[in-house]
Amino acid sequence: MTKKHRRHTPEQIIWKLAEGHKLMAGGQSLEEVCREFAIAESTWHRWVAQYGGMKANDAKRLKELEAENTRLKKIVADQALDIDMLREVAKGEF
């Protein structure tokens, strides 16, 4: 049987972080909070590092900017390839 991997939306992650911090302030341990949310402690720490202090709309905007950045990097890479091909054609090395 394989382990089912779930992807959490940024909004879900931020909600779970906020709830987890409330539970820990109420006396629960990190281990108990992670068990309640069915996540590993390493996941909790990664989420805190990535989303700590963000609001849901901040996280959504971050994801949008990351997607735009990826798209722009692809465009730049494609343009660099085009420039290299044109240089080779100009030299007659094709």
C-alpha positions in Angstrom: 0.0 0.0 0.0 1.4 3.4 -1.0 1.3 6.4 1.2 -1.2 9.0 -0.1 0.4 12.4 -0.6 -1.8 15.4 -0.1 -1.1 18.9 -1.3 -2.2 21.7 0.9 -3.2 25.1 -0.5 -1.3 28.1 0.9 -4.6 29.1 2.6 -4.9 25.7 4.3 -1.3 25.8 5.4 -1.7 29.3 6.9 -4.9 28.2 8.7 -3.2 25.1 10.1 -0.2 27.1 11.3 -2.5 29.6 13.1 -4.5 26.8 14.7 -1.3 24.9 15.6 0.1 28.0 17.3 -3.1 28.4 19.2 -3.1 24.8 20.3 0.6 25.0 21.4 -0.2 28.2 23.4 -2.9 26.1 25.1 -0.4 23.6 26.2 -0.2 21.0 23.4 3.2 19.8 22.2 4.3 20.2 18.6 4.1 16.4 18.3 0.5 16.4 19.3 -0.4 19.2 17.0 1.3 17.5 14.0 -0.5 14.3 14.8 -3.8 16.1 14.9 -3.1 17.7 11.5 -1.6 14.4 10.1 1.7 16.0 9.1 5.3 15.4 10.0 7.2 17.7 12.3 9.6 18.4 9.4 6.6 19.6 7.3 5.5 21.9 10.2 9.0 23.5 10.3 9.1 23.8 6.5 5.7 25.5 6.6 6.7 27.9 9.4 9.9 28.8 7.4 8.0 29.4 4.2 4.7 30.8 5.4 5.3 32.0 9.0 3.6 35.4 9.6 1.8 35.5 6.3 -1.9 36.1 5.8 -3.8 33.9 3.3 -3.8 36.6 0.6 0.0 37.1 1.0 0.5 33.4 0.4 -1.7 33.4 -2.7 0.2 36.4 -4.1 3.5 34.6 -3.4 2.4 31.6 -5.4 1.2 33.9 -8.2 4.6 35.6 -8.3 6.5 32.3 -8.2 4.5 31.1 -11.2 5.1 34.3 -13.1 8.8 34.1 -12.3 9.0 30.6 -13.6 7.2 31.7 -16.8 9.6 34.6 -17.3 12.6 32.4 -16.7 11.4 30.1 -19.4 11.0 33.0 -21.8 14.5 34.2 -21.1 15.9 30.7 -21.6 14.1 30.4 -24.9 15.4 33.7 -26.1 19.0 32.7 -25.1 18.6 29.6 -27.2 17.3 31.7 -30.2 20.3 34.0 -29.9 22.7 31.1 -29.8 21.1 29.5 -32.9 21.2 32.9 -34.8 24.9 33.3 -34.0 25.6 29.8 -35.3 23.6 30.5 -38.5 25.4 33.8 -38.9 28.8 32.0 -38.7 27.6 29.3 -41.0 28.1 26.5 -38.5 24.8 24.7 -38.8 
